[in-house]
Structures are given as structure tokens and as C-alpha cells.
Amino acid sequence: MTTAPTERAQARRQQVLDAASDAFRRRGFHAASMAEIAKLAGMSPGHIYNLFENKDEIIAAIVERDCEQIVQRIGELQQEADVLQAMLRETEMAIDEHSQVADAALELEVLAEASRNPRLAAVMHAKQALVHDKALGLIRQTLGPAAAEVPASEIEGRALLLAALFNGLTALSVRLPDQARRIPDMAPVMRRLLQVLMAP
């Protein structure tokens, strides 16, 4: 059975995104060349240009992919019978995922480029808005009937602080490279914070 062309193209796109992510982590967005990305992806530069117009489009696709993964993860949590307990159960894993120095290097590179590049900034803002809306829904679901009694501004504040907690862990992993070994210290505190943010 042959793979449909669209599926092959999607697989090739993911291959390029993985290669570009590696190059951007190690060398930065501007220092990494399309030739280097092509070599890491195991394809010709011409093939990459058939998939992406330029590096801006590649980094925008990385942003979209990362946000889609977050939205998917929130959706999985929403399928749980007890969302808060699921979050508390997976706290250590979540901290670990946000404490990877390599991922932090890529995220900070993307943020820096978005601060200079209006087109990329627009993509990031649109995708982050989707993540934020999903987080608002997660908090309302966790609050249950009590959500009707909580001001919308407070739910908004809880969602923003939830994002700040995990985004802050990502940035902290660059400042404290040994952060991963401190997860046992952070996890109990994070659980208490989550209970405050997610409970009525």
C-alpha cells in the first residue's frame, strides 16, 4: 500500500521542522542556513524550498506545531474524569518537560525572533490565543458549577498565571542548567500552586 502524497509531504515537512529545530537550538535562527537544515534533514535545499518559502515560514510552522501539541495535551486532560487530580498526578512529568535546556534554547530563540519579526509575532499571538482559550476552558471545567460564581477576570488571571508558571520553568532551565535534578523539590510546591489556581 502506497502512502498518499499529502501524507508523504506532511512527513517531509515534519522532517524539515525537526532538522530546523536542531539547527536553531545550536546556532540560532540567523546563523543556521537553509543548506545546514537541508543536510540535517537529509534532503536537498531545493526540496526544502518546495515545502517552505524561507526560514521565516519554517519557524512559523515550528510555533504552530508546538501550540498544536499544547492544545492537544489540554484536550487530553479535559477527557479525564477528574482534571485537577490528573494534573496533580502528572506534575513531575510536566515540570520535567518544561525544564529541558535544549527546548528552552529553541523557545527563547523563537521569542527573540518574534520580537523583531511582525509576521512571526502575528503567528505566535494567534496560536497562543488558541492555547489561552483552551486553558480558560480547562479551568472552567475544573471549577465545575462554581465557575459561574467566579468572575471572568479571575479565570483569565488564573490562566495567565498557569502559563507564566510553566513558561517560567522553561526560561529558568537556561539560568539553572541543573534544574532537572531539583524537580523533587519543586513538584510538591507546584501541586499546591495548581490547587490554588484550579480549585474553587
N, C-alpha and C positions, 0 to 999 in steps of 0.2 A: 504494500500500500504506500503510495507516494504522499509526501507532505504537501499540503496546499501552498501555493506561492505566498499567500498572505502570512501563513504560519512561518514559512522559511524567512520571509522578510522580517517578521517580528523577532525571530530568534537571532537573526543577524544584528538587528538593532540593539538587542539586549547585550550581545557580544561586544558591540562598539561601546555601549554605555559602561560595561564592566571595565573595559580597557581604558576608557577615558577617565573613569573614576580613579583607577590606579595611577594613571599619569598625573592627574590633577592633585592627588594626595601628595605625591612625591616631589613634583616640580612646580606646582602652581598652575593656575589657569593659563596665564600668558606665556610661561616658559615651555609648557607642553605643546608640541607641534602636532599637526594632523598626521605627519609621517610617523611620529613616535606612537601615536594612538593606533595607526594602521598596523604597525609592526606588532604591537601588543595584542591587537585583535586578530592577527594572522590573516589580514586581507590587504588589498591594495588601497592607496589613498583614493583612487578613483571610485572604488566600490563604496567607500565611506561617503563620498560626496553624492552618490546616488541615494543614500539613506538620509543624510543630514546636509543642510546647506553650508553650515560652518560650525565653529566651536560654540558660538552662542546658542545655536539650536541644540547642540549636544548637551550643554549644561542645563538648558531649559528642560530637556527631556529627563535629565537626572532628577531635577526638582520635582517634576510631575510623577516620576516613578516612586520617589521617596514618600511623597504625600499620599499617593495611592496606597502604599503599604501601610501607612499610619491609619488611613481611613478604613482599610480592610481589617486591621487589628482592632480598632474601636468597634467595628461591626461584629467581630467575633466575640468581644466582651459583652455586647448587647444581647447575644444569644444565650448568655449564662443565666441560670435561674436566680442567682444572687450576684449581681455585678460587683458590688463592693468586696465581697468575700473573694471573688475571683481575682480582683486587683490586689488585694492583700496577700493572697496566696502566691502571686507571681511578682511580688515586689522586688525580690532579689534579682530575678531574671531581667526585669525592666531596668533596674539600676545598671546591671552589667551591660545591657545592650546600649545604654546611653553613656557608657564610660569607656568606650573603645577609642583610643587615641587616633587610629587611622581614620575612623569615621568622622571624628571631630575635626581632623585636619581638612577633610573634604567639605564638611558643612561650613566651616569658617571661611574656606576659600570661596564657596558659593555665596555666602553672605557678603563677603567683601566685594565680589564682582557685582552683586545686585545693588550695592550702594552706589556703584558708578554707572551701571548699565540700566537705563529706564525700561528697556524691553524685558530684560530678565527680571527686574523688580516687579513689573506688571504680572508676569507669570507666577512669580513667587507669592505675591499678595493674593492673587486669585486662588491658588491652590491652598494657601494657608487659611483662607476664608472658609474653604470647604472643610478643612480639618477642624477649624474652630467651631463651625456649625455642628459637626458630628460630635465634638466634645460637649457642646451645650446639651445635645440630645442625650448623651451618656449620663451627664449629671442629673438632668431632669428624670431620667429613667431610674437612677439610683435613689433619688429623693422620693420617688413614688407619689402618692397623693399629696404629700407635704410640699411638693414642688409648686402647687397652686398658691401656697402661703408665702413662698419665698420671692422677694422682689426680683424682677428680671435683671436688674443691675447687679444684684448679688450673685446670681447664677453666672452672669457674664464675668464678674470678678473671679469667681472660683475657677472658671475655665481658663482664664488668662494666667492665674497663679499656677494651675496644674501644668500648663505649657511651660511657664517660667522654671518650674522645678526641674523638669526633665531636660529642657534646653540648657539650663544652667549646669546640669551634670555633664553635658557634652562639652561645654566650654571648660569646665573645671578639670576634665581629664587631660587637657593640654597643659594647664597650670600645674597639676599634680599628677605626673605620669604613673605614680604608684596607686592611684585612686582605686583601682580594681581590688586591691587587697584590703581596702577599707570598707568594702560592701557589708560585711557582717556588722560593722559599727553603724552604718547609715541605714540599713534596712529597718530596724525597729523604729527609728525616728521617722522615716518615710511613711511607715504604716500609720503612725499616729497623725501625721500631716494629712494623709489620704482620708482618714476617718473624719477629720475636721472638714476637709474640702468636699467630701462626697456624701456625708451623712446629714440628715435634717438638723 
